[in-house]
Amino acid sequence: MHKYASPKFFYALAGQLTPWLGGLTAILLIVGIYLGLFIAPADYQQGESYRIMFVHVPAAWMSMFIYMMMAGAGAIALVWNIKLAEIFSSVCAPVGASFTFLALVTGSLWGKPMWGTWWAWDARLTSELILFFLYIGYMALQASIDDPRRAARATAILALVGVVNIPVIHFSVEWWNTLHQPASVSKIGTPSIHPSMLAPLLLMIFAFSVYFFTVALIRMRNEILERERHTSWVAQVLESKT
């Protein structure tokens, strides 16, 4: 398996996996959305407006998960100088920023009918906004350095420093008296959510996760071609496509 650490072999593997992951993403999204919108019952307190959680919760979870993946890959690149780890870390940032933005927007849409305001400087919301700025800062720093290897080292350090914000987001509802509701799915013991609502929620989380890996592989293939454009194997790939 170690050969897949080589950009050449990983490029081919990613090309084989992408269609399967894309198809799985479509199936999971269709089933999850159908169950969430048409099968799951209305909430006894929030009514129909609670259904936004089938997008908000997966997006918020992915915003933290992708950042951890990005920082972990950056650490691997710093310690072992693995090019694929650098590439994976760099392609994570735009996808993670998109999920974070989606979480903030859907949270605001949910907050208006529930809290009576579009935005509150709640600990969970504020720390999630900081996460969005960390993603933006990562991409800005990456774009400001011409050398990809130097950019990878600089952004890896920034990502590792920003990791401290992840536990703040996760535990903010326990550490402070916040407006945001506490965890319903990941709480110790039995999740405080009905199975008819939990099933589509977990499906959507899985769908968002598979979508992330699908997009990451596509972006990694493009980045590999860009970085390895002067090698003979990339020339052969390009020739085969023309």
Secondary structure, 3 states (H helix, E strand, C coil): CHHHHCHHHHHHHHHHHHHHHHHHHHHHHHHHHHHHHHHCCCECCCEHHHHHHHHHHHHHHHHHHHHHHHHHHHHHHHHHCCHHHHHHHHHHHHHHHHHHHHHHHHHHHHHHHHHCCCCCCCHHHHHHHHHHHHHHHHHHHHHHCCCHHHHHHHHHHHHHHHCCHHHHHHHHHHHCCCCCCCCCCCCCCCCCCCHHHHHHHHHHHHHHHHHHHHHHHHHHHHHHHHHCCCCHHHHHHHHHHC
